Amino acid sequence: MKDPYETLGVERSASPDDIAQTARSCGRLWHRRPMIESLQLRTLIIGNSGSGKSSLAQRLGALIHAPTFDLDLIHWKDGGLGAKQDEDVARQKVADLAATERWVIEGVYGWLAEVAVPRATALIWLDIPWDVCRERLLARGVRRGGSATDFADLLKWAEAYWDRQTPTSFKGHQRVFEAFTAAKLRVRNRKEADRLLADLMAGTNSR
């Protein structure tokens, strides 16, 4: 029989609670190992506006030393909220990014996310309740040269996420998630996202 202290890498003076906590952490990390390895290559993050995509992408990108790309900046011309980019041009830009070796791409626009799907090694869907998304949007406020009217329109558009039937909706993201055959994770709250990053950090450091 294997020595549990040696297996878990804990001191023999460790308390039963410390041993149990270490065992749980190791078990969780081992269970997620395929996901963790896939996250270190090309990760696509989708979800509603205000779900925390940009924050997660930046933290993940910094952790795995990969560039991050925001589909908003491709959907709109000059990174603003005025004129939309030509759809063929936008799709080609995403295809060019997806063709590179390592990246984290995030965004709400399902029709653009679908372009990156064939190259993605991992998919994260931030399925976050509207009250949380709304709170984050209000805390973030107007961005990218938008007006108060633009912001009001964004709130209405984001609230309709569950009602729309387009690729850029709950249903659209659900279809992408269900069809994705590689490593994937549906995150429903901030704690789950934090735990995933903690597991990834532990997995990276253990190599």
N, C-alpha and C positions, 0 to 999 in steps of 0.2 A: 504494500500500500504506500502511495506517495505521501511524503511529509507535507501537510497542508501549509505549514509555515514557509517551507522552501518553494512550494508551488505558487503561493500568493506573494512571496517576496516581502513578508512582514517579519518584524522582530519577534522573538519568542516571548518577550515581555509584553507584547500587545494585548490589549483587553479583548474580551469576546466581542464587544460592540465594534471595535476597530477591525477585527478580523472579518466580521459579518459585512461591514460596510465595504471593505476591500473586495470581498468575494462578489458582492452585488455589482460593484463597479467593473470588475474584470469580466463578469458574466455579461453585462450590458455591452461592454466594449467588444467582446468576442462576437456577440450576436450581431453587432453593427459593422463588423470588420469589412464585409464586401461593400457596404455603403461608404465607409470611411475611405477605403482605397479608391473608389470611384469618384468621390468628392475632390480628390486631389488632381484630377485631370480636367474635365470639362463639365461644369455644373450649370444647369439652367434653373432659375428661380422664377416662379410665376405666382400671381396673387393679385388681389384687389389693390386699388390705390389706398395707401395708408396702412397696408398690412405689415410693413417692415422689410420689404424686399431690398431696398437700397442699403439699409443698415446691415442686414445679414450678408449681403453680397460683399460689402466693404470689409466686414470682419473676416469672412471666409477667404476673400482674396488676399488680405494681409497675412492670414495664417498660413496659406499654402503658397504664397508668393506668386500669385497669378493675376493678370490684369482683369479688371471688372468693366463691364459695359452695360449702360442703361438704355433700354429700348426706347424710352421717351426721347432721348437725344437723337435717335434715328427716325422716329415717327414724325417729329416736328422739325421744320427747317430752322437752322441756326440755333438749335437748342431752346427755342422759345415755345410759346403756346399759340402763335398766330397761324401761319400757313403750314399745312401738312406737306410732308415730303411725298414726292411721286412714289406710288406703291412699288413699282418695279425697281426704282432706285433704292428704296428702303430695303426691299427683300434682298437685293444684291449686296448691300452693305452688310446685312446680317449674315448672308452666306459666306462672304469673305472673312468675317470675324470667326464664324463657326469653323472654317477650314483650318484655322491655326491650331497649334498643338495644345495649348492650355488656356483656359479662361473661366470666368464666372459671368454669365449673362443673366440679367434680371429685367423683368418688365411685366406690365399688365396686358400688353397687346398680343392676344393669342395668335393672330395671323402672322405676326413677326416671330413669335416664339416657336411656332411650328417649323419655321425655316431652320432653326438651330437644333431641333429635336433629333434628327438623324445622326448628328455628330456628338450629342450630349452623352456623357457617361453616367451622369446622375441628374435626377430631377427632384426639386423641392417645391411643393405646392403649399404656400402659406394660406391656409383656409381659416382666416381670422374673422371673428364676428364683427358686424357692422359697428357696434358701439365702440369697440377698440379702434377700428380703422378711423372712425369719425373723430375720436379723441386725438389720435395722432395727426390727422389732417389739420384739425383746428390748432394744435400746438405748433405745427409746421408753418401754417399761414401761407400767404401768397408767395409764390416763387417764380423765378425765371422771367421777371419782367411782367408778370400777369397783373391784372386789375382785380378789384373787389368783385366785379361781375364775373370775371373768369373763375375766381375762386368759388363763388356761389354755384356756378355751372358745374365745376368739378365735384363739389359735394353732392349735387343731385345725380350726376353721372355715376359716381362711386356707389351711392346708395342703391342705384338700379342694377348693380352688379348681379344680384340674385334673380332679377326679373328678365334681363336681356337673354336672347338666344344666340347671340353672335359668338365668334371665337373669343372675343374679349369679354367674358362673363363667367359666372360660376359654372354654368353648363359647359361652356367652351373649355375652361381649364380642367374640368372634371373629365371631359373626353380625352384631352391630351394626357392627363395623368393615368387614366385607365388603360390607354393604348400603349403607354411607355413600357417597354419590356426589360429595361436595365434597372439599376439601383434607383429606388425612389422613396420619398418620404413625404407624408402629408402632415404638416405642422399646424396645430390648432391654437397654440398660445406661445408666449415669449419664453416660458420656462423650457418648453420642448426644444426651441431653437438654441437656447443657451446650453442645454444639455448636449445637443448634437455637437456644438463647437467645442465643448469641454472634452467630449469623447474623441473628437478629431485631434485635438491638441495632445491628449494622452497617447493616442495611437501614433502620432507623428514623433513624439518624444521617445517612445519606446523602441523605435527602430535603431 
